[in-house]
Amino acid sequence: MTVLDIPAGSPFGVENLPYGVFSAGDGSPRVGVRVGEHVLDLSIALGDAVFAEPTLNAFMAQGYDRWVEVRTRLQTLVTGEVPAEAVHAVADVKLHLPVDVADYVDFYASEHHASNVGRLFRPDAEPLLPNWKHLPVGYHGRSGTVYVSGTDVVRPSGQRKGEDGPVFGPSTRLDIEAELGFIVGAGTPANTPVSPDDFPRHVFGAVLLNDWSARDIQAWEYVPLGPNLGKSFATSVSPWVVPVLALAGARVPLPGQTSPEPLPYLRESSPWGLDITLSVEWNGQEVARPPYREMYWSPAQMLAHLTVNGASARTGDLYGSGTISGADPAERGSFLELSWGGRDPLTVNGESRTFLQDGDEVTITGAATTSGGAKLGFGEVRGRILPAR
Amino acid sequence: MTVLDIPAGSPFGVENLPYGVFSAGDGSPRVGVRVGEHVLDLSIALGDAVFAEPTLNAFMAQGYDRWVEVRTRLQTLVTGEVPAEAVHAVADVKLHLPVDVADYVDFYASEHHASNVGRLFRPDAEPLLPNWKHLPVGYHGRSGTVYVSGTDVVRPSGQRKGEDGPVFGPSTRLDIEAELGFIVGAGTPANTPVSPDDFPRHVFGAVLLNDWSARDIQAWEYVPLGPNLGKSFATSVSPWVVPVLALAGARVPLPGQTSPEPLPYLRESSPWGLDITLSVEWNGQEVARPPYREMYWSPAQMLAHLTVNGASARTGDLYGSGTISGADPAERGSFLELSWGGRDPLTVNGESRTFLQDGDEVTITGAATTSGGAKLGFGEVRGRILPAR
């Protein structure tokens, strides 16, 4: 038996306890929880076969009461003695995609982001469209190309608008979108809409998400049916799933929704705004600090919207918040906005940048702050651009 | 042992042999092939555990050479003696969703449909958008709400545009879209685009597909990110998967693509137009005969487009053709077009109809015609509307 070292103020202390899927050496992927700089193998520590699965899906499908029970046990367990063979250093393990993604939906819930994009893509019109403050606008993305942090991203090729009809080639405006992703643990059957107040009974946890975007491909293809190939080549997520049970301590009010008021199916008794700040590093230099607490729509409202038409939700469904951009220019979560459509290059390590160049690496980190002042770390989502094939 | 009765001219003769998943009595779902009015249990007839699976996915994942081998064996087997215990009457079995759907994408490949919708939704603009003849426009839909034929559809509720901001309630413009759906059997890894000529090595077969659509919800939500809740409540598919190996006999030229010519990645050595005619019945009365041979983009081009940006494709991916509408008004595959946005009601069994009423039932059937004149039946995709909850 051994005792886990948890440094004071660690973003991976007992108030966090995020779940992930790891493998050590030749071992098979299995479920672990991160404690300080350790990974605790739950298949050993709790002796339950559900944690020997290669994804979190089976555990998540056991439902809310079980999530509470396991978390309560872990909070006791990690502060006492644990089997030495269940403990690994984070640096020594390989981290895997934590869930088998069912449906993937991406929202568009930052008013600052939607306004910025509106100004850039439709300069002669009102930046916010008439529906935007009435519903969380979103669309389905490709679940088969959701990758874990560290997966390289090959520059996508596709059609973009040319002088004289479209031209084909590698994207010249490759971008990121810094987001949070929410993972449905306990689904809902068809024709049973979820109330926003039931969000914590259905959504298991959250990850950082980078919605890589080829702006030139997207601009040419997206009218009238929305983004497709400009997004579908890759979406990256962080490996640690921070439980909603932990994030409940970081709830804050939403910044808007007074005029107009949301329709009844979108109203929350107590809002699910979250005090989470992201940091975007481009080749190691921080270029933005997107504030999640400024998002207009909450993740609870997103789930209510997704299911209000009778659509079911399934274990493993993933939905992104949309790009997180704050009011301040240094809080913008995409290079499209940070460079204002390429007009205002950034200086990154002394080099000029608008969109991504081959070899560039982007790392997004983030942490929630609870009302008690504790930090809940998300770890990172990282990706490097390889040249087009 | 017994001999299967295959009536002359049956749309389920040896040239077709569609696969499905059925259960008989208390038996578990398993793979069968339809022969005339019989279902042959392949787990017994071929004695292979892959056919005892509850979906076609494991068999499909075995790849093209295996599909050819099994089809060749079946063409001999069904004309000789088969084990009596492997034979069921179609009328006696329950049919299930044949595949575990991975990603679902819906295209928009009929020029007549896209033009009609353009005229109805954007009356003051060119009906076809500038990108339409350069790429098969499509978007991702919800794979978790793909249902097998016979599943009732509860009328969806949602937001629609009102006089004074949005109103919430049951959709008042509930519609169908008569389509074909194509099922990927053998996927492709990331960053390995599929040539249109490799379509039959990746796509296992085709089904009829009804993309139920709530036009009022869709019209309010779809700008700028495309359809979401107007579609995500239900998509129905027929239970029999007609093999591409069978459909190869029904290939025809595409009607367009001379001006402009498609970009090189979309060019086919020999086109994958298909001579398939659908029939749409509304409460038992035929209201349209959509001709698949008039589609602008082929399913081989759709797959090439989906993967050209480096996106992988997986076993179980489903992609819809988009509504099939011909040049003739009686060939339109949606009630939106058949009633011209509700302006011109149809008379159905003596009753006036524009969009679907509670209790209405829609049945879409279809058959391919081979160059030799054989009919390859698809069976049917059927659904009935239940009142909103």
Chai-1 contact restraints between the chains, C-beta under 6 A:
chainA,res_idxA,chainB,res_idxB,connection_type,confidence,min_distance_angstrom,max_distance_angstrom,comment,restraint_id
A,A102,B,G144,contact,1.0,0.0,6.0,A-B,restraint_1
A,D103,B,R142,contact,1.0,0.0,6.0,A-B,restraint_2
A,D103,B,S143,contact,1.0,0.0,6.0,A-B,restraint_3
A,D103,B,G144,contact,1.0,0.0,6.0,A-B,restraint_4
A,L129,B,V223,contact,1.0,0.0,6.0,A-B,restraint_5
A,N131,B,W220,contact,1.0,0.0,6.0,A-B,restraint_6
A,H134,B,P166,contact,1.0,0.0,6.0,A-B,restraint_7
A,L135,B,Q159,contact,1.0,0.0,6.0,A-B,restraint_8
A,V137,B,L225,contact,1.0,0.0,6.0,A-B,restraint_9
A,G138,B,N228,contact,1.0,0.0,6.0,A-B,restraint_10
A,Y139,B,L225,contact,1.0,0.0,6.0,A-B,restraint_11
A,Y139,B,G226,contact,1.0,0.0,6.0,A-B,restraint_12
A,Y139,B,N228,contact,1.0,0.0,6.0,A-B,restraint_13
A,H140,B,H140,contact,1.0,0.0,6.0,A-B,restraint_14
A,H140,B,G141,contact,1.0,0.0,6.0,A-B,restraint_15
A,H140,B,R142,contact,1.0,0.0,6.0,A-B,restraint_16
A,G141,B,H140,contact,1.0,0.0,6.0,A-B,restraint_17
A,R142,B,D103,contact,1.0,0.0,6.0,A-B,restraint_18
A,R142,B,H140,contact,1.0,0.0,6.0,A-B,restraint_19
A,S143,B,D103,contact,1.0,0.0,6.0,A-B,restraint_20
A,G144,B,A102,contact,1.0,0.0,6.0,A-B,restraint_21
A,G144,B,D103,contact,1.0,0.0,6.0,A-B,restraint_22
A,G144,B,S312,contact,1.0,0.0,6.0,A-B,restraint_23
A,G144,B,R314,contact,1.0,0.0,6.0,A-B,restraint_24
A,T145,B,A311,contact,1.0,0.0,6.0,A-B,restraint_25
A,V154,B,N191,contact,1.0,0.0,6.0,A-B,restraint_26
A,V154,B,G310,contact,1.0,0.0,6.0,A-B,restraint_27
A,P156,B,N309,contact,1.0,0.0,6.0,A-B,restraint_28
A,P156,B,G310,contact,1.0,0.0,6.0,A-B,restraint_29
A,G158,B,N309,contact,1.0,0.0,6.0,A-B,restraint_30
A,Q159,B,L135,contact,1.0,0.0,6.0,A-B,restraint_31
A,P166,B,H134,contact,1.0,0.0,6.0,A-B,restraint_32
A,F168,B,L263,contact,1.0,0.0,6.0,A-B,restraint_33
A,N191,B,V154,contact,1.0,0.0,6.0,A-B,restraint_34
A,N191,B,R389,contact,1.0,0.0,6.0,A-B,restraint_35
A,W220,B,N131,contact,1.0,0.0,6.0,A-B,restraint_36
A,V223,B,L129,contact,1.0,0.0,6.0,A-B,restraint_37
A,L225,B,V137,contact,1.0,0.0,6.0,A-B,restraint_38
A,L225,B,Y139,contact,1.0,0.0,6.0,A-B,restraint_39
A,L225,B,G226,contact,1.0,0.0,6.0,A-B,restraint_40
A,G226,B,Y139,contact,1.0,0.0,6.0,A-B,restraint_41
A,G226,B,L225,contact,1.0,0.0,6.0,A-B,restraint_42
A,G226,B,G226,contact,1.0,0.0,6.0,A-B,restraint_43
A,N228,B,G138,contact,1.0,0.0,6.0,A-B,restraint_44
A,N228,B,Y139,contact,1.0,0.0,6.0,A-B,restraint_45
A,L229,B,N309,contact,1.0,0.0,6.0,A-B,restraint_46
A,S232,B,A311,contact,1.0,0.0,6.0,A-B,restraint_47
A,F233,B,N309,contact,1.0,0.0,6.0,A-B,restraint_48
A,F233,B,G310,contact,1.0,0.0,6.0,A-B,restraint_49
A,F233,B,A311,contact,1.0,0.0,6.0,A-B,restraint_50
A,L263,B,F168,contact,1.0,0.0,6.0,A-B,restraint_51
A,N309,B,P156,contact,1.0,0.0,6.0,A-B,restraint_52
A,N309,B,G158,contact,1.0,0.0,6.0,A-B,restraint_53
A,N309,B,L229,contact,1.0,0.0,6.0,A-B,restraint_54
A,N309,B,F233,contact,1.0,0.0,6.0,A-B,restraint_55
A,G310,B,V154,contact,1.0,0.0,6.0,A-B,restraint_56
A,G310,B,P156,contact,1.0,0.0,6.0,A-B,restraint_57
A,G310,B,F233,contact,1.0,0.0,6.0,A-B,restraint_58
A,A311,B,T145,contact,1.0,0.0,6.0,A-B,restraint_59
A,A311,B,S232,contact,1.0,0.0,6.0,A-B,restraint_60
A,A311,B,F233,contact,1.0,0.0,6.0,A-B,restraint_61
A,S312,B,G144,contact,1.0,0.0,6.0,A-B,restraint_62
A,R314,B,G144,contact,1.0,0.0,6.0,A-B,restraint_63
A,R389,B,N191,contact,1.0,0.0,6.0,A-B,restraint_64
